[in-house]
Every structure is written in C-alpha cells, then in structure tokens.
Amino acid sequence: MPNENIAVNISVGIVHGLEPASMTVWLRNGSIALSNAKQDSTRLSYYVPEMADVSRKRTQMVTQIKLALENHEFVPFYQPNS
C-alpha cells in the first residue's frame, strides 16, 4: 500500500532534573508525565513534583473505591424518570 497516509498520534512525558535519582524514580516520574500528557491537548508534558501528589491521591482514591465496592459500602439510589 505505497503512497498511503497513516495518521499517528503521540504523547510525550518528559523528565528533566539535575539531582541524581534511581532509574525507578525516573521511570515513575516519566510515567506520571506521560499520563498527564495524554490528558492534555498538546500531548506533551514536563514532569513537575506536584504531579506526583496528584497521581498519589488518584491512586489512593481508586484503591479506596475498589475496597468499598468489595465491601458493599456503596448504596445505589434510583430516581424514577418523570
């Protein structure tokens, strides 16, 4: 299929820093920046430390919701249509 155009979408998460860090920290921060880039219209995100706090809170919330679902702690309320 020569001469056929292919649309490609990319997202880029960038980590830059002068302080030494372990490869695990670099990968975690890059993953956080990439997740942020996927939500941004520019599809590009530079890691900033505040992103880790947001990511940590989101992870905690998801964990708590899963636990609450397993423990049947959600009570559904149904509203009839008019």
PyMOL Python script that loads the backbone (N, CA, C, O; Angstrom):
from pymol import cmd

cmd.read_pdbstr("""\
ATOM      1  N   MET A   1       0.824  -1.180   0.000  1.00  0.00           N
ATOM      2  CA  MET A   1       0.000   0.000   0.000  1.00  0.00           C
ATOM      3  C   MET A   1       0.877   1.255   0.000  1.00  0.00           C
ATOM      4  O   MET A   1       0.795   2.067   0.922  1.00  0.00           O
ATOM      5  N   PRO A   2       1.687   1.413  -0.995  1.00  0.00           N
ATOM      6  CA  PRO A   2       2.515   2.616  -1.069  1.00  0.00           C
ATOM      7  C   PRO A   2       1.662   3.850  -1.309  1.00  0.00           C
ATOM      8  O   PRO A   2       0.537   3.760  -1.802  1.00  0.00           O
ATOM      9  N   ASN A   3       2.207   4.989  -0.958  1.00  0.00           N
ATOM     10  CA  ASN A   3       1.543   6.288  -1.126  1.00  0.00           C
ATOM     11  C   ASN A   3       0.275   6.421  -0.309  1.00  0.00           C
ATOM     12  O   ASN A   3      -0.606   7.209  -0.651  1.00  0.00           O
ATOM     13  N   GLU A   4       0.176   5.663   0.758  1.00  0.00           N
ATOM     14  CA  GLU A   4      -0.990   5.767   1.625  1.00  0.00           C
ATOM     15  C   GLU A   4      -0.594   6.511   2.893  1.00  0.00           C
ATOM     16  O   GLU A   4       0.437   6.211   3.494  1.00  0.00           O
ATOM     17  N   ASN A   5      -1.394   7.465   3.295  1.00  0.00           N
ATOM     18  CA  ASN A   5      -1.115   8.236   4.507  1.00  0.00           C
ATOM     19  C   ASN A   5      -1.585   7.477   5.737  1.00  0.00           C
ATOM     20  O   ASN A   5      -2.627   6.823   5.732  1.00  0.00           O
ATOM     21  N   ILE A   6      -0.794   7.584   6.776  1.00  0.00           N
ATOM     22  CA  ILE A   6      -1.141   6.963   8.049  1.00  0.00           C
ATOM     23  C   ILE A   6      -1.129   8.046   9.116  1.00  0.00           C
ATOM     24  O   ILE A   6      -0.144   8.770   9.260  1.00  0.00           O
ATOM     25  N   ALA A   7      -2.209   8.156   9.856  1.00  0.00           N
ATOM     26  CA  ALA A   7      -2.285   9.135  10.947  1.00  0.00           C
ATOM     27  C   ALA A   7      -1.675   8.528  12.201  1.00  0.00           C
ATOM     28  O   ALA A   7      -1.998   7.403  12.581  1.00  0.00           O
ATOM     29  N   VAL A   8      -0.799   9.278  12.832  1.00  0.00           N
ATOM     30  CA  VAL A   8      -0.139   8.814  14.043  1.00  0.00           C
ATOM     31  C   VAL A   8      -0.323   9.861  15.132  1.00  0.00           C
ATOM     32  O   VAL A   8      -0.059  11.043  14.915  1.00  0.00           O
ATOM     33  N   ASN A   9      -0.771   9.429  16.291  1.00  0.00           N
ATOM     34  CA  ASN A   9      -0.881  10.314  17.447  1.00  0.00           C
ATOM     35  C   ASN A   9       0.170   9.897  18.464  1.00  0.00           C
ATOM     36  O   ASN A   9       0.350   8.709  18.730  1.00  0.00           O
ATOM     37  N   ILE A  10       0.856  10.871  19.025  1.00  0.00           N
ATOM     38  CA  ILE A  10       1.850  10.556  20.045  1.00  0.00           C
ATOM     39  C   ILE A  10       1.607  11.399  21.285  1.00  0.00           C
ATOM     40  O   ILE A  10       1.040  12.490  21.217  1.00  0.00           O
ATOM     41  N   SER A  11       2.039  10.879  22.398  1.00  0.00           N
ATOM     42  CA  SER A  11       2.043  11.610  23.661  1.00  0.00           C
ATOM     43  C   SER A  11       3.450  11.488  24.223  1.00  0.00           C
ATOM     44  O   SER A  11       4.075  10.431  24.134  1.00  0.00           O
ATOM     45  N   VAL A  12       3.949  12.584  24.807  1.00  0.00           N
ATOM     46  CA  VAL A  12       5.318  12.598  25.311  1.00  0.00           C
ATOM     47  C   VAL A  12       5.334  13.122  26.739  1.00  0.00           C
ATOM     48  O   VAL A  12       4.830  14.209  27.022  1.00  0.00           O
ATOM     49  N   GLY A  13       5.917  12.338  27.630  1.00  0.00           N
ATOM     50  CA  GLY A  13       6.150  12.767  29.004  1.00  0.00           C
ATOM     51  C   GLY A  13       7.645  12.949  29.201  1.00  0.00           C
ATOM     52  O   GLY A  13       8.424  12.039  28.918  1.00  0.00           O
ATOM     53  N   ILE A  14       8.049  14.111  29.681  1.00  0.00           N
ATOM     54  CA  ILE A  14       9.471  14.445  29.790  1.00  0.00           C
ATOM     55  C   ILE A  14       9.864  14.636  31.246  1.00  0.00           C
ATOM     56  O   ILE A  14       9.187  15.328  32.006  1.00  0.00           O
ATOM     57  N   VAL A  15      10.971  14.008  31.617  1.00  0.00           N
ATOM     58  CA  VAL A  15      11.541  14.173  32.957  1.00  0.00           C
ATOM     59  C   VAL A  15      12.914  14.789  32.775  1.00  0.00           C
ATOM     60  O   VAL A  15      13.732  14.295  32.000  1.00  0.00           O
ATOM     61  N   HIS A  16      13.156  15.866  33.493  1.00  0.00           N
ATOM     62  CA  HIS A  16      14.459  16.525  33.418  1.00  0.00           C
ATOM     63  C   HIS A  16      14.842  16.946  34.819  1.00  0.00           C
ATOM     64  O   HIS A  16      14.019  17.494  35.553  1.00  0.00           O
ATOM     65  N   GLY A  17      16.044  16.703  35.187  1.00  0.00           N
ATOM     66  CA  GLY A  17      16.477  17.112  36.513  1.00  0.00           C
ATOM     67  C   GLY A  17      17.968  16.955  36.668  1.00  0.00           C
ATOM     68  O   GLY A  17      18.601  16.160  35.973  1.00  0.00           O
ATOM     69  N   LEU A  18      18.513  17.709  37.573  1.00  0.00           N
ATOM     70  CA  LEU A  18      19.942  17.658  37.815  1.00  0.00           C
ATOM     71  C   LEU A  18      20.293  16.748  38.978  1.00  0.00           C
ATOM     72  O   LEU A  18      21.403  16.220  39.041  1.00  0.00           O
ATOM     73  N   GLU A  19      19.355  16.558  39.902  1.00  0.00           N
ATOM     74  CA  GLU A  19      19.643  15.730  41.071  1.00  0.00           C
ATOM     75  C   GLU A  19      19.653  14.259  40.670  1.00  0.00           C
ATOM     76  O   GLU A  19      18.821  13.821  39.875  1.00  0.00           O
ATOM     77  N   PRO A  20      20.585  13.507  41.214  1.00  0.00           N
ATOM     78  CA  PRO A  20      20.634  12.081  40.877  1.00  0.00           C
ATOM     79  C   PRO A  20      19.427  11.350  41.458  1.00  0.00           C
ATOM     80  O   PRO A  20      18.989  11.635  42.573  1.00  0.00           O
ATOM     81  N   ALA A  21      18.909  10.426  40.702  1.00  0.00           N
ATOM     82  CA  ALA A  21      17.766   9.633  41.163  1.00  0.00           C
ATOM     83  C   ALA A  21      17.918   8.229  40.599  1.00  0.00           C
ATOM     84  O   ALA A  21      18.638   8.011  39.624  1.00  0.00           O
ATOM     85  N   SER A  22      17.239   7.294  41.215  1.00  0.00           N
ATOM     86  CA  SER A  22      17.301   5.915  40.726  1.00  0.00           C
ATOM     87  C   SER A  22      16.493   5.793  39.432  1.00  0.00           C
ATOM     88  O   SER A  22      15.639   6.628  39.133  1.00  0.00           O
ATOM     89  N   MET A  23      16.779   4.749  38.687  1.00  0.00           N
ATOM     90  CA  MET A  23      16.054   4.507  37.446  1.00  0.00           C
ATOM     91  C   MET A  23      14.569   4.315  37.735  1.00  0.00           C
ATOM     92  O   MET A  23      13.728   4.720  36.931  1.00  0.00           O
ATOM     93  N   THR A  24      14.238   3.712  38.856  1.00  0.00           N
ATOM     94  CA  THR A  24      12.837   3.511  39.231  1.00  0.00           C
ATOM     95  C   THR A  24      12.123   4.845  39.377  1.00  0.00           C
ATOM     96  O   THR A  24      10.993   4.999  38.914  1.00  0.00           O
ATOM     97  N   VAL A  25      12.777   5.809  40.017  1.00  0.00           N
ATOM     98  CA  VAL A  25      12.181   7.138  40.203  1.00  0.00           C
ATOM     99  C   VAL A  25      12.018   7.826  38.854  1.00  0.00           C
ATOM    100  O   VAL A  25      10.983   8.441  38.597  1.00  0.00           O
ATOM    101  N   TRP A  26      13.023   7.731  37.993  1.00  0.00           N
ATOM    102  CA  TRP A  26      12.929   8.345  36.666  1.00  0.00           C
ATOM    103  C   TRP A  26      11.768   7.745  35.880  1.00  0.00           C
ATOM    104  O   TRP A  26      11.002   8.475  35.251  1.00  0.00           O
ATOM    105  N   LEU A  27      11.634   6.421  35.913  1.00  0.00           N
ATOM    106  CA  LEU A  27      10.550   5.768  35.183  1.00  0.00           C
ATOM    107  C   LEU A  27       9.186   6.136  35.753  1.00  0.00           C
ATOM    108  O   LEU A  27       8.245   6.385  34.999  1.00  0.00           O
ATOM    109  N   ARG A  28       9.073   6.173  37.083  1.00  0.00           N
ATOM    110  CA  ARG A  28       7.800   6.552  37.703  1.00  0.00           C
ATOM    111  C   ARG A  28       7.420   7.974  37.307  1.00  0.00           C
ATOM    112  O   ARG A  28       6.279   8.235  36.925  1.00  0.00           O
ATOM    113  N   ASN A  29       8.380   8.893  37.399  1.00  0.00           N
ATOM    114  CA  ASN A  29       8.102  10.286  37.054  1.00  0.00           C
ATOM    115  C   ASN A  29       7.773  10.437  35.572  1.00  0.00           C
ATOM    116  O   ASN A  29       6.910  11.234  35.202  1.00  0.00           O
ATOM    117  N   GLY A  30       8.458   9.673  34.727  1.00  0.00           N
ATOM    118  CA  GLY A  30       8.148   9.707  33.300  1.00  0.00           C
ATOM    119  C   GLY A  30       6.755   9.189  33.019  1.00  0.00           C
ATOM    120  O   GLY A  30       6.048   9.724  32.165  1.00  0.00           O
ATOM    121  N   SER A  31       6.357   8.150  33.732  1.00  0.00           N
ATOM    122  CA  SER A  31       5.016   7.600  33.579  1.00  0.00           C
ATOM    123  C   SER A  31       3.953   8.608  34.009  1.00  0.00           C
ATOM    124  O   SER A  31       2.912   8.737  33.365  1.00  0.00           O
ATOM    125  N   ILE A  32       4.225   9.316  35.097  1.00  0.00           N
ATOM    126  CA  ILE A  32       3.298  10.350  35.572  1.00  0.00           C
ATOM    127  C   ILE A  32       3.183  11.461  34.534  1.00  0.00           C
ATOM    128  O   ILE A  32       2.080  11.916  34.229  1.00  0.00           O
ATOM    129  N   ALA A  33       4.325  11.901  33.987  1.00  0.00           N
ATOM    130  CA  ALA A  33       4.310  12.956  32.967  1.00  0.00           C
ATOM    131  C   ALA A  33       3.578  12.483  31.714  1.00  0.00           C
ATOM    132  O   ALA A  33       2.841  13.253  31.099  1.00  0.00           O
ATOM    133  N   LEU A  34       3.775  11.221  31.333  1.00  0.00           N
ATOM    134  CA  LEU A  34       3.099  10.682  30.158  1.00  0.00           C
ATOM    135  C   LEU A  34       1.587  10.627  30.370  1.00  0.00           C
ATOM    136  O   LEU A  34       0.824  10.973  29.467  1.00  0.00           O
ATOM    137  N   SER A  35       1.151  10.201  31.542  1.00  0.00           N
ATOM    138  CA  SER A  35      -0.287  10.186  31.844  1.00  0.00           C
ATOM    139  C   SER A  35      -0.867  11.583  31.748  1.00  0.00           C
ATOM    140  O   SER A  35      -1.967  11.773  31.229  1.00  0.00           O
ATOM    141  N   ASN A  36      -0.127  12.559  32.248  1.00  0.00           N
ATOM    142  CA  ASN A  36      -0.562  13.947  32.179  1.00  0.00           C
ATOM    143  C   ASN A  36      -0.627  14.418  30.721  1.00  0.00           C
ATOM    144  O   ASN A  36      -1.554  15.133  30.339  1.00  0.00           O
ATOM    145  N   ALA A  37       0.352  14.018  29.913  1.00  0.00           N
ATOM    146  CA  ALA A  37       0.385  14.408  28.501  1.00  0.00           C
ATOM    147  C   ALA A  37      -0.820  13.856  27.750  1.00  0.00           C
ATOM    148  O   ALA A  37      -1.368  14.525  26.874  1.00  0.00           O
ATOM    149  N   LYS A  38      -1.234  12.641  28.087  1.00  0.00           N
ATOM    150  CA  LYS A  38      -2.370  12.018  27.408  1.00  0.00           C
ATOM    151  C   LYS A  38      -3.668  12.760  27.683  1.00  0.00           C
ATOM    152  O   LYS A  38      -4.607  12.684  26.890  1.00  0.00           O
ATOM    153  N   GLN A  39      -3.730  13.476  28.798  1.00  0.00           N
ATOM    154  CA  GLN A  39      -4.928  14.230  29.154  1.00  0.00           C
ATOM    155  C   GLN A  39      -4.878  15.660  28.625  1.00  0.00           C
ATOM    156  O   GLN A  39      -5.900  16.347  28.606  1.00  0.00           O
ATOM    157  N   ASP A  40      -3.711  16.112  28.198  1.00  0.00           N
ATOM    158  CA  ASP A  40      -3.518  17.486  27.748  1.00  0.00           C
ATOM    159  C   ASP A  40      -3.695  17.567  26.234  1.00  0.00           C
ATOM    160  O   ASP A  40      -3.328  16.635  25.518  1.00  0.00           O
ATOM    161  N   SER A  41      -4.251  18.666  25.744  1.00  0.00           N
ATOM    162  CA  SER A  41      -4.473  18.809  24.308  1.00  0.00           C
ATOM    163  C   SER A  41      -3.171  18.880  23.518  1.00  0.00           C
ATOM    164  O   SER A  41      -3.152  18.540  22.335  1.00  0.00           O
ATOM    165  N   THR A  42      -2.084  19.316  24.151  1.00  0.00           N
ATOM    166  CA  THR A  42      -0.805  19.400  23.445  1.00  0.00           C
ATOM    167  C   THR A  42      -0.115  18.051  23.340  1.00  0.00           C
ATOM    168  O   THR A  42       0.800  17.888  22.533  1.00  0.00           O
ATOM    169  N   ARG A  43      -0.541  17.074  24.146  1.00  0.00           N
ATOM    170  CA  ARG A  43       0.026  15.724  24.193  1.00  0.00           C
ATOM    171  C   ARG A  43       1.492  15.725  24.616  1.00  0.00           C
ATOM    172  O   ARG A  43       2.233  14.786  24.324  1.00  0.00           O
ATOM    173  N   LEU A  44       1.904  16.793  25.310  1.00  0.00           N
ATOM    174  CA  LEU A  44       3.275  16.943  25.775  1.00  0.00           C
ATOM    175  C   LEU A  44       3.243  17.442  27.207  1.00  0.00           C
ATOM    176  O   LEU A  44       2.493  18.364  27.528  1.00  0.00           O
ATOM    177  N   SER A  45       4.054  16.837  28.077  1.00  0.00           N
ATOM    178  CA  SER A  45       4.048  17.243  29.476  1.00  0.00           C
ATOM    179  C   SER A  45       5.434  17.090  30.074  1.00  0.00           C
ATOM    180  O   SER A  45       6.076  16.051  29.920  1.00  0.00           O
ATOM    181  N   TYR A  46       5.888  18.128  30.756  1.00  0.00           N
ATOM    182  CA  TYR A  46       7.129  18.087  31.522  1.00  0.00           C
ATOM    183  C   TYR A  46       6.776  17.741  32.964  1.00  0.00           C
ATOM    184  O   TYR A  46       5.869  18.341  33.539  1.00  0.00           O
ATOM    185  N   TYR A  47       7.472  16.795  33.541  1.00  0.00           N
ATOM    186  CA  TYR A  47       7.216  16.394  34.920  1.00  0.00           C
ATOM    187  C   TYR A  47       7.550  17.528  35.882  1.00  0.00           C
ATOM    188  O   TYR A  47       8.603  18.157  35.778  1.00  0.00           O
ATOM    189  N   VAL A  48       6.645  17.777  36.813  1.00  0.00           N
ATOM    190  CA  VAL A  48       6.891  18.669  37.949  1.00  0.00           C
ATOM    191  C   VAL A  48       6.480  17.892  39.201  1.00  0.00           C
ATOM    192  O   VAL A  48       5.548  17.090  39.148  1.00  0.00           O
ATOM    193  N   PRO A  49       7.164  18.120  40.326  1.00  0.00           N
ATOM    194  CA  PRO A  49       6.899  17.330  41.539  1.00  0.00           C
ATOM    195  C   PRO A  49       5.438  17.314  41.985  1.00  0.00           C
ATOM    196  O   PRO A  49       4.992  16.337  42.585  1.00  0.00           O
ATOM    197  N   GLU A  50       4.689  18.377  41.702  1.00  0.00           N
ATOM    198  CA  GLU A  50       3.282  18.420  42.110  1.00  0.00           C
ATOM    199  C   GLU A  50       2.476  17.307  41.448  1.00  0.00           C
ATOM    200  O   GLU A  50       1.460  16.866  41.986  1.00  0.00           O
ATOM    201  N   MET A  51       2.929  16.857  40.285  1.00  0.00           N
ATOM    202  CA  MET A  51       2.223  15.782  39.580  1.00  0.00           C
ATOM    203  C   MET A  51       2.222  14.497  40.399  1.00  0.00           C
ATOM    204  O   MET A  51       1.259  13.732  40.344  1.00  0.00           O
ATOM    205  N   ALA A  52       3.278  14.253  41.152  1.00  0.00           N
ATOM    206  CA  ALA A  52       3.359  13.038  41.969  1.00  0.00           C
ATOM    207  C   ALA A  52       2.285  13.045  43.042  1.00  0.00           C
ATOM    208  O   ALA A  52       1.694  12.005  43.333  1.00  0.00           O
ATOM    209  N   ASP A  53       2.022  14.215  43.638  1.00  0.00           N
ATOM    210  CA  ASP A  53       0.976  14.311  44.662  1.00  0.00           C
ATOM    211  C   ASP A  53      -0.393  13.999  44.069  1.00  0.00           C
ATOM    212  O   ASP A  53      -1.181  13.260  44.661  1.00  0.00           O
ATOM    213  N   VAL A  54      -0.671  14.565  42.899  1.00  0.00           N
ATOM    214  CA  VAL A  54      -1.954  14.324  42.239  1.00  0.00           C
ATOM    215  C   VAL A  54      -2.087  12.842  41.889  1.00  0.00           C
ATOM    216  O   VAL A  54      -3.139  12.240  42.102  1.00  0.00           O
ATOM    217  N   SER A  55      -1.020  12.264  41.353  1.00  0.00           N
ATOM    218  CA  SER A  55      -1.035  10.845  40.992  1.00  0.00           C
ATOM    219  C   SER A  55      -1.238   9.961  42.214  1.00  0.00           C
ATOM    220  O   SER A  55      -2.001   8.996  42.165  1.00  0.00           O
ATOM    221  N   ARG A  56      -0.563  10.285  43.304  1.00  0.00           N
ATOM    222  CA  ARG A  56      -0.685   9.509  44.540  1.00  0.00           C
ATOM    223  C   ARG A  56      -2.119   9.575  45.069  1.00  0.00           C
ATOM    224  O   ARG A  56      -2.678   8.558  45.480  1.00  0.00           O
ATOM    225  N   LYS A  57      -2.710  10.761  45.058  1.00  0.00           N
ATOM    226  CA  LYS A  57      -4.087  10.913  45.549  1.00  0.00           C
ATOM    227  C   LYS A  57      -5.067  10.145  44.669  1.00  0.00           C
ATOM    228  O   LYS A  57      -6.010   9.537  45.175  1.00  0.00           O
ATOM    229  N   ARG A  58      -4.849  10.169  43.346  1.00  0.00           N
ATOM    230  CA  ARG A  58      -5.724   9.444  42.432  1.00  0.00           C
ATOM    231  C   ARG A  58      -5.619   7.941  42.683  1.00  0.00           C
ATOM    232  O   ARG A  58      -6.631   7.240  42.699  1.00  0.00           O
ATOM    233  N   THR A  59      -4.404   7.450  42.877  1.00  0.00           N
ATOM    234  CA  THR A  59      -4.195   6.026  43.148  1.00  0.00           C
ATOM    235  C   THR A  59      -4.865   5.617  44.452  1.00  0.00           C
ATOM    236  O   THR A  59      -5.491   4.559  44.524  1.00  0.00           O
ATOM    237  N   GLN A  60      -4.738   6.450  45.485  1.00  0.00           N
ATOM    238  CA  GLN A  60      -5.382   6.159  46.768  1.00  0.00           C
ATOM    239  C   GLN A  60      -6.897   6.126  46.619  1.00  0.00           C
ATOM    240  O   GLN A  60      -7.561   5.265  47.196  1.00  0.00           O
ATOM    241  N   MET A  61      -7.449   7.066  45.841  1.00  0.00           N
ATOM    242  CA  MET A  61      -8.889   7.125  45.652  1.00  0.00           C
ATOM    243  C   MET A  61      -9.387   5.872  44.934  1.00  0.00           C
ATOM    244  O   MET A  61     -10.396   5.289  45.329  1.00  0.00           O
ATOM    245  N   VAL A  62      -8.687   5.460  43.886  1.00  0.00           N
ATOM    246  CA  VAL A  62      -9.085   4.258  43.150  1.00  0.00           C
ATOM    247  C   VAL A  62      -9.033   3.034  44.058  1.00  0.00           C
ATOM    248  O   VAL A  62      -9.927   2.189  44.016  1.00  0.00           O
ATOM    249  N   THR A  63      -7.996   2.939  44.872  1.00  0.00           N
ATOM    250  CA  THR A  63      -7.872   1.824  45.814  1.00  0.00           C
ATOM    251  C   THR A  63      -9.027   1.818  46.807  1.00  0.00           C
ATOM    252  O   THR A  63      -9.596   0.765  47.095  1.00  0.00           O
ATOM    253  N   GLN A  64      -9.372   2.989  47.330  1.00  0.00           N
ATOM    254  CA  GLN A  64     -10.472   3.083  48.292  1.00  0.00           C
ATOM    255  C   GLN A  64     -11.808   2.731  47.650  1.00  0.00           C
ATOM    256  O   GLN A  64     -12.648   2.089  48.280  1.00  0.00           O
ATOM    257  N   ILE A  65     -12.010   3.143  46.407  1.00  0.00           N
ATOM    258  CA  ILE A  65     -13.260   2.816  45.713  1.00  0.00           C
ATOM    259  C   ILE A  65     -13.364   1.312  45.487  1.00  0.00           C
ATOM    260  O   ILE A  65     -14.424   0.722  45.695  1.00  0.00           O
ATOM    261  N   LYS A  66     -12.259   0.689  45.058  1.00  0.00           N
ATOM    262  CA  LYS A  66     -12.276  -0.765  44.858  1.00  0.00           C
ATOM    263  C   LYS A  66     -12.596  -1.496  46.154  1.00  0.00           C
ATOM    264  O   LYS A  66     -13.380  -2.445  46.161  1.00  0.00           O
ATOM    265  N   LEU A  67     -11.986  -1.053  47.250  1.00  0.00           N
ATOM    266  CA  LEU A  67     -12.256  -1.667  48.558  1.00  0.00           C
ATOM    267  C   LEU A  67     -13.715  -1.486  48.955  1.00  0.00           C
ATOM    268  O   LEU A  67     -14.355  -2.420  49.437  1.00  0.00           O
ATOM    269  N   ALA A  68     -14.232  -0.293  48.751  1.00  0.00           N
ATOM    270  CA  ALA A  68     -15.623  -0.016  49.105  1.00  0.00           C
ATOM    271  C   ALA A  68     -16.575  -0.871  48.276  1.00  0.00           C
ATOM    272  O   ALA A  68     -17.589  -1.344  48.789  1.00  0.00           O
ATOM    273  N   LEU A  69     -16.257  -1.072  47.001  1.00  0.00           N
ATOM    274  CA  LEU A  69     -17.092  -1.935  46.164  1.00  0.00           C
ATOM    275  C   LEU A  69     -17.060  -3.374  46.663  1.00  0.00           C
ATOM    276  O   LEU A  69     -18.097  -4.033  46.741  1.00  0.00           O
ATOM    277  N   GLU A  70     -15.867  -3.860  46.999  1.00  0.00           N
ATOM    278  CA  GLU A  70     -15.736  -5.227  47.509  1.00  0.00           C
ATOM    279  C   GLU A  70     -16.489  -5.411  48.824  1.00  0.00           C
ATOM    280  O   GLU A  70     -17.026  -6.488  49.085  1.00  0.00           O
ATOM    281  N   ASN A  71     -16.533  -4.378  49.646  1.00  0.00           N
ATOM    282  CA  ASN A  71     -17.183  -4.451  50.959  1.00  0.00           C
ATOM    283  C   ASN A  71     -18.643  -4.010  50.916  1.00  0.00           C
ATOM    284  O   ASN A  71     -19.279  -3.857  51.959  1.00  0.00           O
ATOM    285  N   HIS A  72     -19.173  -3.808  49.711  1.00  0.00           N
ATOM    286  CA  HIS A  72     -20.577  -3.414  49.522  1.00  0.00           C
ATOM    287  C   HIS A  72     -20.912  -2.145  50.313  1.00  0.00           C
ATOM    288  O   HIS A  72     -21.961  -2.062  50.951  1.00  0.00           O
ATOM    289  N   GLU A  73     -20.027  -1.178  50.265  1.00  0.00           N
ATOM    290  CA  GLU A  73     -20.229   0.062  51.012  1.00  0.00           C
ATOM    291  C   GLU A  73     -20.931   1.140  50.191  1.00  0.00           C
ATOM    292  O   GLU A  73     -21.239   2.210  50.717  1.00  0.00           O
ATOM    293  N   PHE A  74     -21.186   0.878  48.918  1.00  0.00           N
ATOM    294  CA  PHE A  74     -21.935   1.828  48.101  1.00  0.00           C
ATOM    295  C   PHE A  74     -23.405   1.462  48.157  1.00  0.00           C
ATOM    296  O   PHE A  74     -23.763   0.287  48.083  1.00  0.00           O
ATOM    297  N   VAL A  75     -24.244   2.458  48.286  1.00  0.00           N
ATOM    298  CA  VAL A  75     -25.687   2.239  48.316  1.00  0.00           C
ATOM    299  C   VAL A  75     -26.286   2.983  47.126  1.00  0.00           C
ATOM    300  O   VAL A  75     -26.271   4.213  47.096  1.00  0.00           O
ATOM    301  N   PRO A  76     -26.814   2.251  46.147  1.00  0.00           N
ATOM    302  CA  PRO A  76     -27.395   2.922  44.982  1.00  0.00           C
ATOM    303  C   PRO A  76     -28.773   3.498  45.307  1.00  0.00           C
ATOM    304  O   PRO A  76     -29.569   2.875  46.009  1.00  0.00           O
ATOM    305  N   PHE A  77     -29.034   4.658  44.802  1.00  0.00           N
ATOM    306  CA  PHE A  77     -30.342   5.294  44.915  1.00  0.00           C
ATOM    307  C   PHE A  77     -30.855   5.521  43.506  1.00  0.00           C
ATOM    308  O   PHE A  77     -30.163   6.109  42.676  1.00  0.00           O
ATOM    309  N   TYR A  78     -32.049   5.064  43.237  1.00  0.00           N
ATOM    310  CA  TYR A  78     -32.620   5.175  41.904  1.00  0.00           C
ATOM    311  C   TYR A  78     -33.656   6.279  41.891  1.00  0.00           C
ATOM    312  O   TYR A  78     -34.486   6.394  42.793  1.00  0.00           O
ATOM    313  N   GLN A  79     -33.587   7.084  40.849  1.00  0.00           N
ATOM    314  CA  GLN A  79     -34.548   8.167  40.696  1.00  0.00           C
ATOM    315  C   GLN A  79     -35.411   7.842  39.479  1.00  0.00           C
ATOM    316  O   GLN A  79     -34.900   7.737  38.364  1.00  0.00           O
ATOM    317  N   PRO A  80     -36.713   7.684  39.691  1.00  0.00           N
ATOM    318  CA  PRO A  80     -37.575   7.342  38.553  1.00  0.00           C
ATOM    319  C   PRO A  80     -37.650   8.502  37.560  1.00  0.00           C
ATOM    320  O   PRO A  80     -37.564   9.673  37.929  1.00  0.00           O
ATOM    321  N   ASN A  81     -37.814   8.132  36.281  1.00  0.00           N
ATOM    322  CA  ASN A  81     -37.989   9.161  35.251  1.00  0.00           C
ATOM    323  C   ASN A  81     -39.377   9.756  35.374  1.00  0.00           C
ATOM    324  O   ASN A  81     -40.325   9.074  35.762  1.00  0.00           O
ATOM    325  N   SER A  82     -39.487  11.005  35.048  1.00  0.00           N
ATOM    326  CA  SER A  82     -40.795  11.685  35.136  1.00  0.00           C
ATOM    327  C   SER A  82     -41.721  11.250  34.051  1.00  0.00           C
ATOM    328  O   SER A  82     -42.855  11.723  33.981  1.00  0.00           O
TER     329      SER A  82
END
""", "prot")
cmd.dss("prot")
cmd.show_as("cartoon", "prot")
cmd.util.cbc("prot")
cmd.orient("prot")
